[in-house]
Amino acid sequence: MKWSWVARKREESKKGLASSDAELAERLKQRDEHAFLSLYDLHRSPVFRFLMHMTGSITAAEELTQEVFVVILEAMCAGTVGQFDPRKGTWEGYLLGIARNLARKERRMLHRLVSLDSILETPESNHLLQKLSEIQVGDVETSLVARCELTALSRAILELPDHYREAVILCSLQEKSYRDAAQILRCSEGTVASRMNRAKAILAAKLQRSTGNRLNMSEGRQGKEGAGVGAAIEANGK
């Protein structure tokens, strides 16, 4: 689904941005098209980032992001937007809750095979790469190592069970507080903290194994290269 009309009306919609979640909700109840466009402009990016990390696919994240806003659009047209209560949470949290359900459904239905190559080219991942590596520009070797570590970390996060992965993405990658994450995940702050602790332990173990495997492979390659050089020297000596 392509929303060409969103791009055409974006500038116009900015003139009518809501000053609060409550005001935006009220305008949506009145089926205000500009309110919907404001909602899209304000919250598309965090929804997309969440779905990108949840699915491991930019294509899937784009499709599901549109589905999230289709849910709101259909609710607005049906007059059921009142299900959102600004006294109990934010629009961002409400949208991320919808995104969470869609991502779980996507994984159950398709079991989509993940390719991280495109994700690693996004600005979000480049920012994470900079934080991870803390390198100086031009340090190619360190950059490659950091990129390898980021790939391993991304795969490890994607392999986590849903409830652990959601907590890690919200609290670590999107820097939500435990309180905000608890509202989105519909659980207690203590449950979020418990999931984070367990997820960190699982990730640490996975990354340790991944690092060990890389070191073993590297030592094996070096051993073969050394044997090849030794054989060549011996042959030349004869």
C-alpha positions as CSV (number, residue, x, y, z in Angstrom):
1,M,0.0,0.0,0.0
2,K,1.5,3.4,-1.0
3,W,0.3,6.5,0.7
4,S,1.1,9.1,-1.9
5,W,-1.6,11.4,-0.3
6,V,0.4,11.4,2.9
7,A,3.3,13.1,1.2
8,R,1.1,15.6,-0.6
9,K,-0.6,16.7,2.5
10,R,2.2,16.6,5.0
11,E,3.1,20.3,4.9
12,E,-0.6,21.2,5.3
13,S,-1.0,18.8,8.2
14,K,1.9,20.4,10.1
15,K,-0.1,23.6,10.5
16,G,-2.6,21.6,12.5
17,L,-0.4,19.5,14.8
18,A,-2.1,18.7,18.0
19,S,-0.6,20.1,21.2
20,S,-1.3,17.0,23.3
21,D,-2.3,13.4,23.0
22,A,-5.7,14.2,24.5
23,E,-6.3,16.9,21.9
24,L,-5.2,14.6,19.1
25,A,-7.5,11.9,20.3
26,E,-10.4,14.3,20.4
27,R,-9.7,15.4,16.8
28,L,-9.5,11.8,15.6
29,K,-12.9,11.1,17.2
30,Q,-14.2,13.9,15.0
31,R,-12.6,12.2,12.0
32,D,-10.2,15.0,11.4
33,E,-8.0,14.0,8.5
34,H,-5.3,16.4,9.4
35,A,-5.2,14.9,12.9
36,F,-4.5,11.5,11.4
37,L,-1.7,12.9,9.3
38,S,-0.2,14.6,12.4
39,L,-0.3,11.3,14.2
40,Y,1.5,9.6,11.3
41,D,4.2,12.4,11.1
42,L,4.8,12.3,14.9
43,H,5.0,8.6,15.4
44,R,5.9,6.8,12.2
45,S,9.6,6.7,13.0
46,P,9.5,5.1,16.5
47,V,7.0,2.6,15.2
48,F,9.2,1.7,12.2
49,R,12.3,1.4,14.3
50,F,10.6,-1.0,16.8
51,L,9.2,-3.2,14.0
52,M,12.6,-3.2,12.2
53,H,14.3,-4.6,15.3
54,M,11.4,-7.0,16.0
55,T,11.3,-8.5,12.5
56,G,14.8,-8.1,11.3
57,S,13.5,-6.9,7.9
58,I,13.2,-3.4,6.6
59,T,10.5,-4.5,4.1
60,A,8.5,-6.2,6.8
61,A,8.9,-3.2,9.1
62,E,7.6,-0.8,6.4
63,E,4.6,-3.0,5.6
64,L,3.7,-3.5,9.3
65,T,4.2,0.2,10.0
66,Q,1.6,1.0,7.4
67,E,-0.7,-1.6,8.9
68,V,-0.4,0.0,12.3
69,F,-1.7,3.3,10.9
70,V,-4.4,1.5,8.9
71,V,-5.7,0.2,12.2
72,I,-6.0,3.8,13.4
73,L,-7.5,5.0,10.2
74,E,-10.1,2.3,10.2
75,A,-10.9,3.0,13.8
76,M,-11.3,6.7,13.1
77,C,-13.7,6.0,10.2
78,A,-15.6,3.5,12.3
79,G,-15.8,6.0,15.3
80,T,-14.0,3.6,17.7
81,V,-10.8,5.7,18.3
82,G,-12.2,6.3,21.8
83,Q,-10.6,3.0,22.8
84,F,-7.4,5.1,23.3
85,D,-7.4,6.8,26.7
86,P,-4.8,9.6,27.1
87,R,-5.1,9.3,30.9
88,K,-3.7,5.8,30.8
89,G,-0.8,6.2,28.3
90,T,0.5,8.0,25.2
91,W,-0.2,7.7,21.5
92,E,3.3,6.4,21.0
93,G,2.8,3.6,23.5
94,Y,-0.6,2.8,22.1
95,L,0.8,2.5,18.5
96,L,3.8,0.4,19.7
97,G,1.3,-1.9,21.4
98,I,-0.5,-2.4,18.0
99,A,2.9,-2.9,16.4
100,R,3.9,-5.5,18.9
101,N,0.8,-7.5,18.2
102,L,1.3,-7.3,14.4
103,A,4.9,-8.3,14.7
104,R,4.0,-11.4,16.7
105,K,1.4,-12.3,14.2
106,E,3.9,-11.8,11.4
107,R,6.4,-14.1,13.0
108,R,3.8,-16.8,13.7
109,M,2.4,-16.8,10.1
110,L,5.5,-16.4,8.0
111,H,8.5,-17.4,10.1
112,R,10.3,-15.0,7.7
113,L,13.9,-15.7,7.0
114,V,16.0,-12.8,8.2
115,S,18.7,-11.0,6.2
116,L,20.5,-8.3,8.3
117,D,22.5,-6.8,5.4
118,S,20.0,-4.0,4.7
119,I,19.3,-3.3,8.4
120,L,23.0,-2.7,9.0
121,E,22.9,0.1,6.4
122,T,20.2,2.1,8.3
123,P,21.0,5.3,10.2
124,E,19.8,3.6,13.4
125,S,22.3,0.8,13.1
126,N,25.1,3.1,12.0
127,H,24.5,5.0,15.2
128,L,24.6,1.8,17.2
129,L,27.8,0.8,15.4
130,Q,29.4,4.1,16.5
131,K,28.4,3.6,20.1
132,L,29.5,0.0,20.1
133,S,32.9,0.5,18.5
134,E,33.8,4.0,19.8
135,I,36.3,4.2,16.9
136,Q,38.1,7.0,15.2
137,V,37.3,7.7,11.6
138,G,39.6,5.7,9.3
139,D,40.2,2.8,11.7
140,V,39.0,0.2,9.2
141,E,40.1,-2.9,11.2
142,T,38.3,-1.8,14.3
143,S,35.3,-0.8,12.3
144,L,35.0,-4.3,10.7
145,V,35.3,-5.9,14.1
146,A,32.6,-3.7,15.5
147,R,30.4,-4.4,12.6
148,C,30.8,-8.1,13.1
149,E,29.9,-7.6,16.8
150,L,26.8,-5.6,15.8
151,T,25.7,-8.3,13.4
152,A,26.1,-11.0,16.1
153,L,24.2,-8.8,18.6
154,S,21.4,-8.2,16.1
155,R,21.0,-11.9,15.3
156,A,21.1,-12.7,19.0
157,I,18.3,-10.2,19.7
158,L,16.2,-11.6,16.9
159,E,16.6,-15.1,18.3
160,L,15.3,-14.1,21.7
161,P,11.8,-15.3,22.7
162,D,9.2,-12.6,21.9
163,H,8.7,-11.3,25.5
164,Y,12.5,-10.9,26.0
165,R,13.1,-9.3,22.6
166,E,10.3,-6.8,23.1
167,A,11.8,-5.7,26.5
168,V,15.3,-5.3,25.0
169,I,14.1,-3.3,22.0
170,L,12.0,-1.0,24.0
171,C,14.3,-0.4,27.0
172,S,17.8,-0.7,25.4
173,L,17.4,0.2,21.7
174,Q,14.6,2.7,22.1
175,E,15.6,3.9,25.5
176,K,12.1,3.6,27.1
177,S,11.8,3.6,30.9
178,Y,10.6,0.4,32.6
179,R,7.4,2.2,33.4
180,D,6.7,3.2,29.8
181,A,7.7,-0.3,28.6
182,A,5.4,-1.9,31.2
183,Q,2.5,0.2,29.8
184,I,3.2,-0.9,26.3
185,L,3.7,-4.6,27.2
186,R,0.8,-4.6,29.6
187,C,2.8,-6.0,32.5
188,S,4.4,-4.7,35.7
189,E,7.7,-2.8,35.9
190,G,9.1,-5.7,37.9
191,T,8.2,-8.1,35.1
192,V,10.0,-5.8,32.6
193,A,13.1,-5.7,34.9
194,S,13.0,-9.5,35.2
195,R,12.8,-9.9,31.4
196,M,15.6,-7.5,30.8
197,N,17.9,-9.3,33.3
198,R,17.1,-12.7,31.7
199,A,17.5,-11.3,28.2
200,K,20.9,-9.8,29.1
201,A,22.1,-13.1,30.4
202,I,20.9,-14.9,27.3
203,L,22.5,-12.3,25.0
204,A,25.8,-12.4,26.9
205,A,26.0,-16.2,26.6
206,K,25.1,-16.1,22.8
207,L,27.7,-13.4,22.1
208,Q,30.4,-15.2,24.1
209,R,29.8,-18.4,22.0
210,S,29.8,-16.3,18.9
211,T,33.1,-14.7,19.8
212,G,34.6,-18.0,20.7
213,N,33.5,-19.5,17.3
214,R,35.1,-16.6,15.4
215,L,38.3,-16.9,17.3
216,N,38.4,-20.7,16.6
217,M,37.8,-20.1,12.9
218,S,40.4,-17.4,12.8
219,E,43.0,-19.6,14.5
220,G,42.1,-22.5,12.1
221,R,42.6,-20.2,9.0
222,Q,45.9,-19.0,10.4
223,G,47.1,-22.6,11.0
224,K,46.2,-23.6,7.5
225,E,48.0,-20.6,6.1
226,G,51.0,-21.3,8.2
227,A,51.1,-24.9,7.0
228,G,50.8,-23.8,3.4
229,V,53.7,-21.4,3.8
230,G,55.8,-24.0,5.5
231,A,55.2,-26.6,2.7
232,A,56.1,-24.0,0.1
233,I,59.3,-23.1,1.8
234,E,60.2,-26.8,2.2
235,A,59.5,-27.4,-1.5
236,N,61.6,-24.5,-2.5
237,G,64.4,-25.7,-0.3
238,K,64.5,-29.0,-2.1
